[in-house]
Amino acid sequence: MTPHLPLALGAMNYVEIIRDASLIELAVLLLLMGVSVASWALIAMKASQLAKARAQSLTFLDTFWKASRLEAIYQSAQKLDGSPLSKVFCAGYEELTKLAQTKEGGNEGALAERLGGIENVERALHRAATAQITELENRVSFLGTVGSASPFVGLFGTVIGILSAFNQIAEQGNATLATVAAPVGNALFATAAGLFAAIPAVVAYNSFVSRIKVFDTEMSNFSADFLNIIKRHFFR
C-alpha cells in the first residue's frame, strides 16, 4: 500500500499555488525562501568554522603540552589562526613578553609593574577569550531568530490565504468540499514553508550554542593552567 504523505506531496501543484497566491502570500513565501537560503549558508559557514576551530585546538593542545619552550609554542600557535585556544595563548604570551622586557630593565618603576604582572597576563587572557567567544557567536543569533519567527510568518501567510480563499468562495456562492479544499490546502503551504525554514535553523542554533559553550569552558580551563605555569616559572 502506497503511503499517503508522498501522494499528498506529489499531488500538490506548486505552480498553481504560486499563481493563485495573493501579493501578501507571495511576499511571505519569498521571505521564507530567502531566510531559509541564508540560514543554510550560515549553517554551512559556522559548521566549517567550528570544525576548523576544534581540529586546530586539538593540534595546539598537543603542541602545548609536548613542547618545552613557550617561544616554540608561540610560533606554532600563530599558524593555527582558527583555534580560539591558540589565540588566547598568543595574547597571554605577548603580555608575558612585555613583562619580561620590563623585568630586564631592573629599575624601581619596573619592579612596581612586575608586582601586578600576573594580573596583567590574566586580563590579557580574559580579553582574548571574550573576543574569541564573540567571534564564534557572530551571526548565530540569526538562526535563533529564524527558528522562532519563521513558523509565525508562515502562519500569517496561511491566515491571509484562508481569508482570501473564503472571500473567493463567498463571491462564487459555492461552498462545496471541492471548492474549499484546494484554496485552503494551498494556503496551508505557507505554514509548511515556515516550518521548513525554522526546523533546520533551530537544530543548528542549539548545536552551535552547545559547541561554543564547550570552547568557552576549554578556554577558561586553559587560561587557568597557563597562569599556573607562569606563576611557577616566572613569578617565583
C-alpha positions in Angstrom: 0.0 0.0 0.0 1.4 3.4 -1.0 1.9 5.9 1.9 -0.5 8.8 1.9 2.2 11.5 2.5 4.1 11.1 -0.7 0.9 11.0 -2.6 -0.2 14.3 -1.0 3.1 16.0 -1.7 3.1 14.7 -5.3 -0.5 15.8 -5.9 0.4 19.4 -5.0 0.6 21.8 -7.9 3.3 24.2 -6.8 2.9 26.4 -9.9 -0.8 26.7 -9.2 -0.1 27.6 -5.6 2.2 30.4 -6.7 -0.2 31.5 -9.4 -3.2 31.7 -7.2 -1.4 33.3 -4.2 -2.0 36.9 -3.3 0.7 39.5 -3.2 1.0 39.1 0.6 1.2 35.3 0.3 3.9 35.7 -2.3 5.8 38.1 -0.2 5.6 35.6 2.8 6.8 32.7 0.6 9.7 34.8 -0.9 10.7 35.9 2.6 10.7 32.4 4.0 12.7 31.2 1.0 15.2 33.9 1.4 15.8 33.3 5.1 15.9 29.6 4.5 18.7 30.0 1.9 20.5 32.4 4.2 20.2 30.0 7.1 21.6 27.1 5.2 24.5 29.3 4.0 25.2 30.4 7.6 24.9 26.8 8.9 27.5 25.6 6.4 29.8 28.5 7.2 29.5 28.1 11.0 29.9 24.3 10.8 33.1 24.7 8.9 34.4 27.4 11.3 33.7 25.3 14.4 35.1 22.2 12.8 38.3 24.0 12.0 38.4 25.5 15.5 38.1 22.0 17.0 40.7 20.4 14.8 43.2 23.2 15.3 42.6 23.4 19.0 43.4 19.8 19.4 46.6 20.3 17.4 47.5 23.3 19.6 46.9 21.5 22.9 49.1 18.6 21.7 51.8 21.0 20.8 51.4 23.0 24.1 51.8 20.0 26.4 54.6 18.4 24.5 56.8 21.5 23.8 59.3 22.7 26.4 59.7 26.3 25.2 57.0 28.9 25.1 58.6 30.6 22.1 58.3 27.4 20.1 54.6 27.1 21.1 54.0 30.7 20.2 55.4 30.1 16.7 53.2 27.1 16.2 50.2 28.9 17.6 50.5 31.7 15.1 49.9 29.3 12.3 46.7 27.9 13.9 44.6 31.0 13.2 41.3 29.2 13.5 41.9 27.9 17.1 40.5 30.0 19.9 42.9 28.4 22.4 45.9 29.3 20.3 44.8 33.0 20.1 44.2 33.0 23.9 47.8 31.7 24.4 49.2 34.2 21.9 47.6 37.1 23.9 49.0 35.8 27.2 52.4 35.1 25.7 52.7 38.6 24.2 51.8 40.1 27.6 54.3 37.9 29.3 57.0 39.0 26.8 56.3 42.7 27.7 56.7 41.9 31.4 59.9 40.0 30.7 61.3 43.0 28.8 60.3 45.2 31.8 62.0 42.9 34.2 65.3 43.2 32.3 65.2 46.9 32.9 65.7 46.4 36.6 64.6 49.8 37.9 62.1 50.6 40.7 59.3 51.5 38.4 59.7 48.3 36.5 59.7 46.4 39.9 56.3 48.0 40.7 55.0 46.9 37.4 56.1 43.4 37.9 54.2 43.1 41.2 51.0 43.3 39.1 52.4 41.3 36.2 50.3 38.2 36.8 47.1 40.3 36.8 48.1 41.8 33.5 48.5 38.4 31.9 45.3 37.2 33.4 43.4 40.2 32.0 45.0 39.6 28.6 43.9 36.0 28.6 40.4 37.1 29.6 40.1 39.7 26.9 41.3 37.2 24.3 38.8 34.6 25.4 36.0 37.1 25.4 36.9 38.2 21.9 37.0 34.6 20.6 33.6 33.8 22.1 32.2 36.9 20.4 33.7 35.8 17.1 32.3 32.3 17.4 28.9 33.6 18.3 28.8 36.1 15.4 25.6 35.7 13.4 24.5 32.6 15.4 21.6 34.7 16.8 20.2 35.0 13.3 19.5 31.2 13.3 17.6 31.6 16.6 15.6 34.4 15.2 14.7 32.4 12.1 13.8 29.4 14.2 11.5 31.3 16.4 9.9 33.7 13.9 9.5 31.6 10.7 6.6 29.5 11.9 4.6 32.7 12.8 5.5 34.2 9.5 4.2 31.1 7.7 1.1 31.1 9.9 0.5 34.7 8.9 0.7 33.7 5.2 -1.7 30.8 5.9 -4.3 33.1 7.6 -4.1 35.6 4.7 -4.5 32.7 2.2 -7.5 31.3 4.0 -9.2 34.7 4.2 -8.6 35.2 0.5 -9.9 31.7 -0.3 -13.1 32.3 1.8 -13.7 35.6 0.0 -13.4 33.9 -3.3 -15.8 31.2 -2.3 -18.3 33.8 -1.0 -18.2 35.6 -4.3 -18.8 32.4 -6.2 -21.5 31.3 -3.8 -20.3 27.7 -4.0 -19.0 26.2 -0.7 -18.7 22.5 -1.6 -15.8 20.5 -0.4 -14.3 20.5 -3.9 -14.2 24.3 -4.0 -13.0 24.7 -0.4 -10.3 22.1 -0.2 -7.9 23.4 -2.9 -7.6 27.0 -1.9 -7.4 26.2 1.8 -4.8 23.5 1.1 -2.8 26.0 -0.9 -2.9 28.5 1.9 -1.6 25.9 4.4 1.5 25.6 2.2 2.8 28.8 3.8 2.8 27.1 7.2 4.8 24.2 5.8 7.3 26.7 4.3 7.6 28.4 7.7 8.4 25.1 9.4 10.8 24.1 6.6 12.8 27.3 7.3 12.5 27.1 11.1 13.4 23.5 11.9 17.0 23.4 10.5 17.7 26.8 12.0 16.6 25.7 15.5 18.6 22.4 15.3 21.7 24.2 14.1 21.3 27.0 16.6 21.1 24.6 19.6 24.1 22.6 18.2 26.3 25.7 17.7 25.5 27.2 21.1 26.4 24.0 22.8 29.7 23.7 20.9 30.6 27.3 21.7 29.9 26.7 25.4 32.4 23.9 25.2 35.0 26.2 23.7 34.3 28.8 26.5 34.9 26.1 29.2 38.1 24.9 27.4 39.5 28.5 27.2 38.8 29.1 30.9 40.5 25.8 31.8 43.4 26.5 29.5 43.8 30.0 30.9 43.9 28.6 34.5 46.6 26.1 33.5 48.7 28.6 31.6 48.5 31.0 34.6 49.7 28.2 36.9 52.7 27.5 34.7 53.5 31.2 34.5 53.4 31.5 38.3 55.7 28.6 38.9 58.3 29.6 36.4 58.2 33.4 36.0 56.8 34.8 39.2 58.6 32.9 41.9 
